[in-house]
């Protein structure tokens, strides 16, 4: 360190004032008044990025924590045993009971259907009340039709009531060009009309109209055409109606 003395450094008494200023002062680092970020901008960028990442992580943690709490509350608030019991109850209610199955299979309550698997009647048969009916699509004589019905475990139609007669009339009315043999005949021209099971026909149920044109011809079998019932020659080929009880 060097000391300088000159007349400018003399005081009033004539003593010399010493100047201890070092030349090394010019080598001291100058600290910026703007702060450390101005001196090192890279560290400021890194600090900002880290701060943003921390905030994002914090938000994600809060959201996940809220969802977990909601799931835990919903699970803890429900009883698994009660849920299992209620689901079984709903299944039991949706399953048909034995009584409901019996009612649905009851012939008196079943709808008129053709070939439905739930029906007690065979395919292509029609159910009505307590009987199944088959409107045959092939034409035969009265005796041949009787035999065909017998081979299927049935007999030619026997009409027992006015309700059954009305049902048959509605069915055949949809086929205006066809006639159908029924199970009514007589052994001779002047004899009584008998059903296939041997019971006597009652004229209170319906009337049999005659189709006799020649006195020599014996019309000893009966068919139904539309809503009218006629006697007819037994060897005439026609459609027929088979009936079996359930």
Residue pairs with C-beta under 8 A, 6 or more apart in sequence:
1 20
1 22
2 23
3 18
3 19
3 20
4 19
5 16
5 18
9 16
9 17
9 18
9 19
10 16
10 17
11 17
32 38
32 39
36 43
37 43
37 44
96 104
103 109
104 110
104 118
105 118
105 120
107 120
107 127
107 129
107 130
107 131
107 246
108 129
108 130
110 119
110 120
110 127
111 127
112 126
112 127
112 128
113 119
113 121
113 126
113 127
114 123
114 124
114 125
114 126
115 122
115 123
115 124
115 125
119 125
119 127
120 127
120 132
120 246
121 127
121 132
121 246
122 132
122 134
122 152
124 134
125 132
125 133
125 134
125 244
126 132
126 133
126 134
126 135
126 171
127 133
127 246
128 164
128 167
129 163
129 164
129 167
130 245
130 246
131 164
131 243
131 244
131 245
131 246
132 154
132 243
132 244
132 245
132 246
133 157
133 168
133 171
133 241
133 242
133 243
134 149
134 152
134 154
134 241
134 242
134 243
135 171
135 172
135 175
135 180
135 239
135 241
136 145
136 148
136 149
136 239
136 240
136 241
136 242
137 239
138 148
138 239
139 237
139 238
139 239
140 148
140 237
140 238
140 240
141 234
141 235
141 236
141 237
142 156
142 181
142 185
142 221
142 234
142 235
142 236
142 240
143 234
145 156
145 181
145 238
145 240
146 155
146 156
146 181
146 183
146 196
148 240
148 242
149 155
149 156
149 240
149 242
149 243
152 242
152 244
153 244
154 242
154 243
154 244
155 183
155 196
155 197
155 242
155 243
155 244
156 181
156 182
156 183
156 184
156 196
156 240
156 241
156 242
156 243
157 168
157 180
157 182
157 183
157 240
157 241
157 242
157 243
158 182
158 183
158 184
158 195
158 196
158 197
158 199
158 243
159 165
159 168
159 182
159 205
159 206
161 205
162 205
165 205
165 206
168 224
168 241
169 224
169 226
169 227
172 178
172 180
172 224
172 225
172 226
172 227
173 226
173 227
176 226
178 225
178 238
178 239
179 223
179 224
179 225
179 230
179 232
179 238
179 239
180 223
180 224
180 225
180 238
180 239
180 240
180 241
181 221
181 222
181 223
181 238
181 239
181 240
181 241
182 222
182 223
182 224
182 229
182 240
182 241
183 195
183 196
183 197
183 243
184 193
184 194
184 195
184 196
184 201
184 208
184 221
184 222
185 193
185 194
185 196
185 220
185 221
185 222
185 234
186 192
186 193
186 194
186 220
187 194
187 220
188 218
188 220
189 218
189 219
189 220
192 200
192 201
193 200
193 201
193 208
193 222
194 200
194 201
195 201
201 208
206 229
207 229
208 222
208 229
208 230
208 231
209 228
209 229
209 230
209 231
210 219
210 230
210 231
211 219
211 230
211 231
211 232
212 219
212 231
217 233
218 233
219 231
219 232
219 233
220 231
220 234
221 231
221 232
221 233
221 234
222 229
222 230
222 231
222 232
223 229
223 230
223 232
223 238
224 230
224 241
232 238
